[in-house]
Amino acid sequence: MITVNLYYTGSNGSARAFAEEMTGSGIAAAIRAEEGNLRYEYFFPMDDPETVLLIDQWRDQAALDAHHASPMMAQIAALREKYDLHMKVERFVSDEALPEQDLKFIKR
């Protein structure tokens, strides 16, 4: 599984407006319906009103590549420009099994 954290930062509420338009326009729902998408959710940091965090998870690199090749990417890029957003990206690849020493910290 691949998790991509995208931090969208703008000014005067533009990052939140971007997330609201992504959701309200149906683009976010369409991405969630794509083959291999596991999660597509926006979060708002409590200490930074000008940033929105998107947690985007995909089954594998092939699913992420298909998403990047989809027509929705042009729509997303246009909205990023519309709201003049800057981005920071973090990418994580899941480890299938947690090490034994980490399991003692996880309540299941």
C-alpha positions in Angstrom: 0.0 0.0 0.0 1.2 3.5 -0.8 0.1 6.5 1.3 0.7 10.0 0.0 0.2 13.0 2.3 -0.3 16.2 0.4 -0.2 19.5 2.3 -2.0 22.2 0.4 -1.2 25.7 1.6 -2.7 28.9 0.4 -3.9 32.2 1.9 -7.2 33.7 2.9 -8.9 30.3 3.2 -8.0 29.2 -0.3 -6.8 25.7 0.8 -10.0 25.0 2.6 -12.0 26.4 -0.4 -10.1 24.0 -2.7 -11.0 21.0 -0.5 -14.6 22.1 -0.4 -14.7 22.4 -4.2 -13.0 19.0 -4.7 -15.7 17.5 -2.5 -18.7 19.5 -3.7 -17.9 19.0 -7.4 -17.7 15.3 -7.1 -14.0 15.0 -8.1 -13.1 13.6 -4.7 -15.9 11.0 -4.9 -14.7 10.0 -8.4 -11.2 9.5 -7.1 -12.4 7.3 -4.3 -14.2 5.2 -6.8 -11.1 4.6 -8.9 -9.7 1.1 -9.0 -7.1 0.7 -6.3 -8.0 3.8 -4.2 -8.1 2.9 -0.5 -8.5 6.4 1.0 -8.9 10.0 -0.1 -9.7 12.3 2.8 -9.1 15.9 3.7 -8.1 17.1 7.2 -7.5 20.6 8.6 -4.6 21.2 11.0 -5.8 22.9 14.2 -2.7 25.2 14.4 -2.6 26.2 10.7 -5.8 27.5 9.2 -4.2 28.1 5.8 -3.2 24.4 5.2 -5.2 21.3 4.3 -3.9 17.8 4.5 -5.0 15.2 2.0 -4.3 11.6 2.9 -4.4 9.6 -0.3 -3.9 5.8 -0.2 -3.5 3.4 -3.1 -3.3 -0.4 -3.3 0.0 -0.3 -5.3 2.1 1.8 -7.7 0.1 0.6 -10.7 -3.1 2.0 -9.2 -1.4 5.3 -8.4 0.0 5.5 -11.9 -3.4 5.0 -13.4 -4.8 7.8 -11.3 -2.0 10.1 -12.4 -2.9 9.3 -16.0 -6.6 9.9 -15.5 -8.5 13.0 -16.8 -9.1 14.0 -13.2 -5.5 15.1 -12.8 -6.2 18.0 -15.2 -9.2 19.0 -13.1 -7.2 18.9 -9.9 -4.3 20.9 -11.5 -6.8 23.5 -12.6 -8.2 23.9 -9.1 -4.8 24.1 -7.6 -4.0 27.0 -9.9 -7.4 28.6 -9.3 -6.7 28.7 -5.5 -2.9 29.4 -6.0 -1.9 26.5 -3.7 1.6 25.4 -2.8 2.3 21.8 -1.9 4.4 19.7 0.3 4.3 15.9 -0.3 5.3 12.9 1.8 5.1 9.4 0.5 5.0 6.2 2.5 5.1 2.6 1.5 3.5 0.3 4.0 5.3 -2.5 5.7 3.1 -5.5 5.6 3.9 -6.7 9.1 4.7 -4.5 12.1 7.9 -5.5 13.9 7.3 -7.4 17.1 8.8 -4.6 19.3 6.2 -2.1 17.8 3.2 -4.3 18.5 3.3 -3.6 22.3 2.4 0.0 21.5 -0.7 -0.9 19.4 -4.1 -1.6 21.0 -6.2 -3.8 18.7 
